[in-house]
Amino acid sequence: MASANSDEPSPAASTVNDDGRSEAEIEARMLELLHQFPKGISNKILDTDMPTVNKQIKVNILNELMSKGKVSMFKAAGTQELFWCLKSHPTSRIKGADNEERVVLGLIEEAGNKGIWTKDIRIKSSLSQATLNKVLKALEGKKVIKFVSSVSAPKIKLYMLFNLQPDRSITGRLWYNNENNEFESELVDLLNHQCFEMLQQQKEIAQQKQNEGPVTVRNSSFLSSKEICQVSSDMKLVKFNLTVEDIETILDALVFEGKVEKSTASDGNCNEKVKMYRSVAQPVPFASITKTPCGVCPVINKCGKVGAIQPKMCKYFNEWE
Amino acid sequence: MSSYTYTLSPFSQVCRLLMNNYFGEIVGQVGENLLRRGNRSLFDIKTGTGMSLWDVKRALAVLIHHNIVTFQASDRNPNIAEYSLIPHNAYCILRYPKYLYTIKRIYGSSEEVLIEILLNIGQASASDVIFQSANRLNEAIDDVKVLNPSALYQSFQKLAADNFIIRCSKIEKNAFVENVPKLLELKEEEKFIVPQLEMEPIAKLLREKATQLGEHSDSEVIWRVNHQRFDVELRNVILVNAAARRVDAAAGELYHLILKLWREACPVEARTSNGVSHSLIKDAVRKNDGGSPLLMEHFDQYLRVLYEDSTCLISRTGDSGGGQFAVNYADVFENLACAILDSVVLERFGSKALRIFRLTRMQKFIDQDQMQNLAMIPAKDAKMFSYKLMEENYLQIKELKKGTSNVGPVKSFNLFYVDLPQVVRTVLEMSYKSLFNAIARQTHDLTANKLLLEKHAWMENMLERLRGEDTPDDLLADLSESTMTAADKSLVAKIHKLSDNLTLGQSQADETILILESYLKFHFMA
């Protein structure tokens, strides 16, 4: 319980003060002020607003607000003055939460999108392991917090508020499901297919310009990753926003399938390098050997002149069309 | 009946089977002995195969005459000749139909007949070849007027000028003094020069319908088919197709012309060709009348697109003369071989495995975790495919140790990488094996069902004859019913169909083999 500017122990607050307002009214006024100055109010502002109110009462009210979790206290960096500001997520909506839970919850809220590790919570709240576990279980049961796994260290558990989306840096990419950390392969396949179709269409459009020469054809069959991102976002294939990096990872997967080629070009306006992609044909369409049964035979290593597997009685040959 | 029982490599098995099918069992056995044991003297071959000396001699004569076996004096005893097999030439028997098709495509039917005769005989003088080709054409045309052999003579000269036929090595003058005649290699310039021939005597013989040429002036000047040149031609077809696929058909034409220029600039097969200047290429395009108009119009653009392409079809080596352009065959064939390998991985394991394979190849060395992230594949699948590929030797693992302490379990990085020559060799062996299987199966089918097939052929002939004599259709149907049952007929149809498929399969395997062999050859060339 912090005291504003006196060293004396604070006396009990009296319900009536000089100006005739009740405590509840003063509290309400303070909350208004806090809303008015979201960046925080200092003692000075309080003084100018309610000069007649006893300092002690103000202090008591502020302390009470803090313990209810509506207000938090900060120290200004330069002047070492104390500020109070309104908390954005009042944790007081949790009924019957005891102090430890509130502390833990406060820490988890602070971590925000990125989540916080159990060890960090333990250090910051200086609770013992057992109490911490109990608290976390209780909070999870109330569905206030949840844990997610980070891609970088799959074993550690990060906690964050229930309704927050985990930040990109810990789930690696949007390609992981929230609940069970499964790789969303259908989504990836869908996007994959979509991007490839786009590039194919662009190539066909470019082909029609054949009379202008092959360099024109080639250059107009390129699409930059930004453009593809734009079109995909417009199509609203996915619920969340696609960034350029996401699309680039999909396109890189297409490069690794050999269907698409990548090159960098400098943007017209600025000096950044932009990644361009186009659909290409392989120099050899397919290995002719794969058209024969032997090319794809699963038991070719066992095939020989003697034994059960011989070309004379190969059933794949019999069924070959 | 050889005393060794180890199995031959798939390539040698293919050669053996080809010799067997083309020349017969006796020659096949002699060929196999030479394949297994390398250089052998006549007596060794006789004891090795257990055949009579007479048979072995004749078999060797056939093989030498067809340029598959060559001889030289043995090191140990200069009075005895040692015979050695040229496996590549034995393998090229498979490609004879492709040679004929190539020649027909480039030149025409009279040149095709010349090459066909030369392939049949093996080695022959120019007059002989011309004489026999004329006879063959006369039979085909069935005309009273006899063909003028001077047209054939010109065709022969054209073939020699383009190096499709080459002169055989001469026998030294004092050859028969020593026990083993020494073969003298001709000088480069002389190899392709056709001697002056008089066509009159040949024309006279043709009019008399003679079957043999008899004595003629150039019987010492012997020609054979130049396998190397044909291989280059088959390779060029693949390269031109690749250029056409990457850009468009006009680019393919341009590439074809440039290939010709490179060949003229640098006749010896080397890893990189000599540079050819921009102006030279432009002249060639201008002279090429049948080319597409787009090519001339956008000539610079086409050239630029080709040399900027990532398959390294052309590389710009200098700036003199408007730009010097050359090709590095090692690079081009590396890209083509990679495309082949990608296709094989795709067909055998699926597209996810292909992503992993290409990814590892492009990144050179990669970790298991990175693999999963870059390829956008779920972790379990990525692991499964990478281990499957490793099982079949498409991927290898390299271990790098982490940390320097040797206390306790040592952690190490396990990196995947692709050893390209190794994988190419694996797929090449597989291709040889599949080629062997196709030939073996075809031979087996045709010999096992020989009686049935002969009966069917006889029946077909008879029906044709009767159809020509205007017999009513229902009589024909009755006759065919009684000769062969429906089940038999369907079996024959099936055998024929499979045989056609197998022939196709053989030529497909050969295409793949050509690209992979070229890659290995240029990769390991100095």
Contacts between the chains, C-beta under 8 A, distances in Angstrom:
chain1	res1	chain2	res2	distance
A	172	B	373	7.1
A	175	B	376	7.2
A	182	B	378	7.4
A	183	B	377	7.8
A	183	B	378	3.9
A	183	B	379	7.0
A	185	B	377	7.6
A	185	B	378	5.7
A	188	B	376	5.2
A	192	B	376	7.5
A	210	B	248	7.0
A	210	B	294	7.2
A	211	B	294	7.3
A	212	B	298	7.9
A	213	B	294	7.9
A	213	B	297	7.5
A	213	B	298	3.7
A	213	B	301	4.1
A	213	B	302	7.7
A	214	B	247	5.6
A	214	B	248	6.7
A	214	B	250	7.7
A	214	B	251	6.6
A	214	B	298	6.3
A	214	B	301	5.1
A	214	B	302	5.3
A	214	B	305	4.4
A	215	B	298	7.7
A	215	B	301	4.3
A	215	B	304	6.0
A	215	B	305	5.8
A	216	B	301	7.7
A	217	B	248	7.8
A	218	B	247	7.7
A	218	B	305	5.7
A	249	B	374	7.9
A	249	B	376	6.5
A	250	B	376	6.8
A	252	B	374	6.6
A	253	B	355	6.4
A	253	B	374	7.6
A	253	B	375	6.1
A	253	B	376	4.2
A	256	B	355	4.6
A	256	B	358	4.9
A	256	B	359	4.6
A	256	B	362	7.1
A	256	B	374	7.1
A	256	B	375	6.0
A	257	B	351	6.3
A	257	B	354	6.1
A	257	B	355	5.4
A	257	B	358	7.0
A	258	B	339	7.7
A	258	B	342	5.6
A	258	B	354	7.3
A	258	B	358	5.9
A	261	B	310	6.7
A	280	B	246	7.1
A	281	B	245	4.8
A	281	B	246	6.4
A	282	B	245	7.3
A	282	B	339	4.7
A	282	B	342	7.3
A	282	B	343	7.7
A	283	B	242	3.7
A	283	B	245	6.0
A	283	B	246	6.0
A	283	B	311	5.0
A	283	B	335	6.2
A	283	B	336	5.7
A	283	B	339	5.4
A	284	B	238	7.4
A	284	B	241	7.9
A	284	B	242	6.4
A	284	B	245	7.9
A	284	B	336	5.6
A	284	B	339	4.3
A	284	B	340	5.9
A	284	B	343	7.2
A	284	B	515	7.1
A	285	B	245	6.8
A	285	B	343	7.9
A	286	B	343	4.6
A	286	B	347	7.8
A	287	B	339	7.9
A	287	B	340	4.4
A	287	B	341	7.7
A	287	B	343	3.9
A	287	B	344	5.1
A	287	B	347	7.5
A	287	B	512	5.3
A	288	B	508	3.6
A	288	B	509	7.0
A	288	B	511	4.5
A	288	B	512	5.2
A	289	B	344	7.0
A	289	B	427	7.8
A	289	B	430	7.5
A	289	B	431	5.2
A	289	B	434	6.2
A	289	B	508	6.2
A	289	B	509	5.4
A	289	B	512	4.2
A	290	B	343	6.0
A	290	B	344	6.1
A	290	B	347	4.0
A	290	B	348	7.8
A	291	B	505	7.4
A	291	B	508	5.5
A	292	B	434	5.7
A	292	B	438	6.7
A	292	B	505	4.0
A	292	B	508	6.0
A	292	B	509	6.4
A	293	B	505	7.9
A	294	B	430	7.5
A	294	B	433	6.8
A	294	B	434	3.0
A	294	B	437	5.3
A	294	B	438	7.2
A	294	B	505	7.7
A	294	B	509	7.8
A	295	B	344	7.0
A	295	B	347	6.7
A	295	B	348	7.9
A	295	B	430	7.5
A	295	B	431	7.9
A	295	B	434	6.0
A	295	B	509	7.9
A	296	B	347	5.2
A	296	B	348	5.7
A	297	B	434	7.8
A	300	B	430	6.2
A	300	B	433	6.4
A	300	B	434	7.2
A	303	B	433	7.0
A	303	B	437	6.7
A	304	B	7	7.9
A	305	B	7	7.9
A	311	B	436	7.7
A	311	B	437	3.8
A	311	B	438	7.6
A	311	B	440	4.8
A	311	B	441	4.4
A	311	B	444	7.4
A	312	B	440	7.1
A	312	B	441	6.3
A	312	B	444	4.7
A	314	B	437	7.1
A	314	B	441	6.8
A	317	B	441	5.7
A	317	B	498	6.6
A	317	B	502	7.7
A	318	B	498	7.7
A	320	B	498	6.9
A	320	B	501	5.6
A	321	B	501	7.9
